[in-house]
Amino acid sequence: MKLSNGVEMPLLGYGVFLVSPDECERCVTDALSVGYRLIDTAQAYQNEEGVGNAWRKSGIGREDLFLVTKVWISNAGEEKAAKSIDESLRKLQTEYIDLLLIHQGYGDVFGTWRAMEKAYRAGKVRAIGVSNFLAGRFFDFAHYVEVKPMVNQLQCNTLIQQTGIEPIHAEFDTKMMAWGPLGGQGVEGIVKSEKLAAIGAKYGKSAAQVALRWLTLRGIVAIPKSTHKERMAQNLDIFDFTLTDEDMTQIATMNQHDTGTVNFSDPNFVKYLIETYG
């Protein structure tokens, strides 16, 4: 997928949310060995070092990888964000980050963005974007910043389809990236869905593979997580089939929570973030 600045980004990657620092190097090593080239991490996951160690030992050229990380709210603000970007570069053992995101839409996000814009112009970062910015927050932010967000990473899957924000993304030429593409965070039933399994049976694919293919056909980057190498390989094996218009229409009827099960606009949630990490 081509971002607004021309940078090409894989449509499918491997996410390391909730992968322990001790397990991360092994998991990313397995993911790279089965063919993943996009790895999504974050400062808050505390496993950037594992990602760095894994790719360095893999023998894969840096130009063939797409590394994503995110600035946490405790590092918000221009000065702190700039220091945290350099720290992420050190932990990831790389001279540049392919995609850098603001992890949460609170704290001094505009100061953070200025630091990210500077890192982008300096070549430390190839693309910049945001994460968990719901429609109103995203529009307000994107309207005022100079470099428009190239990506917005949101909770998105067959049960949380995020169709409402698509016109706003289109206005700024922003692409969507899906965390939780197979469930999690209050979402269950995707991998056991009879509807997805029935669709998959036509192609010799599982419900999970159909769910991931559905996202990529919408032009949404998916980052499934698994700690099992076999499952990693299955999740990656989705580009040898396509879904018909009828399949896509059936899946559209599965939508339950268009904006996600985590309400990032909830004052109690925002209060928790700011008082805990701000």
Secondary structure, DSSP 8 states (H G I E B T S, - for coil): -B-TTS-B--SB-EE-TT--HHHHHHHHHHHHHHT--EEE--GGGT-HHHHHHHHHHH---GGG-EEEEEE-GGG-SHHHHHHHHHHHHHHHT-S-BSEEEESSS-SSHHHHHHHHHHHHHTTSBS-EEEES--HHHHHHHHHH-SS--SEEEEE-BTTB---TTHHHHHHTT-EEEEESTT--SS---STT-HHHHHHHHTTT--HHHHHHHHHHHTT-EE----S-HHHHHHHH--TT----HHHHHHHHTT-S-TT-SS-TT-HHHHHHHHHHH-
